[in-house]
């Protein structure tokens, strides 16, 4: 079984913010895979189904960003997920230019508190992660503080870039789930963006 976690903050207040790009991506993935709507289950909203012969669990933590690791640990323990091979975490990353993607097998949390929580609760940095770049001009120019930026609504012109990145992220994850080599996927993602 694969567990794919999109990081974000629950509630309508945060729906269209940079920090909810992980939620937006698993929403798009759910739609593409034809899974049922998310339902509350423990510390997350979850849906599951089969695709390309794999059982797949999609989830959005209800714990708020800084405690995302609690939801990740709960799901890993409940379903006996092999963290290194079967877990994928999707999240917004201000260290990557807006609209670009990075798909990696391991790494640090960088400046992301949600990832810091996941790494702490799982006790390892060795798990797959899809980083969706959100570093926009306002942040690069120092016009906006980091916390204000990640919780702000995404303007229309940047939403187009992010929507394109989300579509490519979903395609990359689908390829991974269908057995395409990680190196081939990352080369393609890096070439496109």
N, C-alpha and C positions, 0 to 999 in steps of 0.2 A: 504494500500500500504506500502511495505517496501522499504526504501532507504538504499542502501549499498554503502558506500564511501570507496574507497581505496586511501590512501594518498601517494603522491609522487611528483616528479617534472616533468613537461612536457618537451619534447624535447629529441632527440636521445642521446645527451651528457650524460643524466642521466639514460638511459634505463636499464643498468645492474648494478646499484649501490644498496647498502644496503638500502638507503633511499627510493627506489622505490618498496620495497617488497609489499606495499599496492596495487600499480598499478598492479604488477604481479599477486597478488591474485585475484583481480576483473577480470583481463583478463582470468584467469583460470576458475573462476566462470561463466563468460559469455560463455565460450566455453562449460562447463559442462551443462549449462542450455539451450544451443542452441539458445541464443539471437543473434540478428543482431549486426554487428560491431558498435563501439562507434561513435557518431556524435557530433559535436560542438553544445552546447545549453547553452547560457548564459556564466557563468564562469566555465563550466565543459564540458567534453566529456561524453555523456550519452547514455545508451541503456536501453530498457525496454521490459518487456514481462510478461508472466504468467507461474507460476510453482506451482504445488500442490494446485491449486485454489487461489493462491495469486498473486496479481500484484506486480512486483518487478522492482525497478529502480536501475540500477548500474551506478556509476559515478566515474570519475577521474577528480579532480579539475585541471583547467588550470592556477590557481593563484600562483603557486609555493608554496612550503611547508609552509613557514612562514605565508601565508595568506589563508591557507586551509579553515579556518572558514568562510570566505566570501562566498565560493562556497557552504559550508554546510548550511549556513543560507539562501542563495538564494533558494536552493532546498527544504528545510524544509518549507519555507514560500510559495513558488510557489505551492507545492503539499499538503500543510496542513498535514505534517508528524507529528505523535505523537512521539516526540523525545525519550521518555522513553521506548516506546514499539515497534516502527517501524524503528528506525535508528540503523544501525550497522556501526561502523568505523573500518577499518582494517589498521594497520600500523606496521612498523618495530620498534623494541624496544631493545635498547642496554642494558637495565636493566634485560633482560631475555636471558639466554644462547642460543647460536645459535641452531636453529632447534627445539626449544621448543615453546609451545603455551600457552597463557593465554586468556581465554574467560571470560569477566567480565561484570557485569551490571552497574558498575559505577567506578569512581576512578579519581585520579589526572592525570595531564599530565606527571608527572615525568620529564625527561630531554628532552622530545619531543616537539619541537617548533610548529609542525603542530597541535598536540593535544592541545597545549596551546591556539592556535588560534581558534580551534573549540570550546573549552570550553568557551573562552571569547565571541565569537560571538553568541553562543547559550544560554549563561547565565546559564549553568548548567553542572555538571559532571555526571548527571544521564542519561546515554545512553549506549547501548551495545558497547563493543569494543573487537576486536580480535587482540591480540598483538602477533606478530611473532618475536621470539627471534633472534637477530643478534649479540649478544655479543660474539665476536670471540677472539682468543688468542692475536692477535696484539693489541686489545683494552684493554684486561684484563692485559696484561703485561706492558701497558703504552707506547708501541712502537709508537703508532699513536695517534694524537690529535683527539678528538671526531668529529669535523667538517670535518677533512680530511678523517676519517674512513667512516662516513655515506655517503660521496659523492664519495667513491672509488668503483671501479669495484669489483664484487664478484668473488674470485678465484674459479676455477673448483671444488676443493674438498669441499669447503663450499657451493657452489651452489647446490650440491647434497643434503646436509642437509636442505637447505632452500627450495628446490623443494619438498622434502618430507613433510616439515612442511606446505607448501602451499597446497598440496594435502589434508592433514589432516584438515587444516583450512576450505577448501571448503566443505569437508564432514561434518564437524561440523556445518557450516552455513546452509547447505542443511537440516540437521536434525532439526535444530532450526526452519527453515521456514516450515517444514512439521509437526511441533507441538510437537516434542520431548522435554521433560522437560530439562530446562537449567542445572540443577544439574547433570543429567545423562550425558549430553554432556561434561560438564567440567570434571567430574570424568574420563570419557573415554579419553579425550584429555590429561589429566595429567598422566594417567596410561601409555599411549602409549609413551609419551616422557620422 
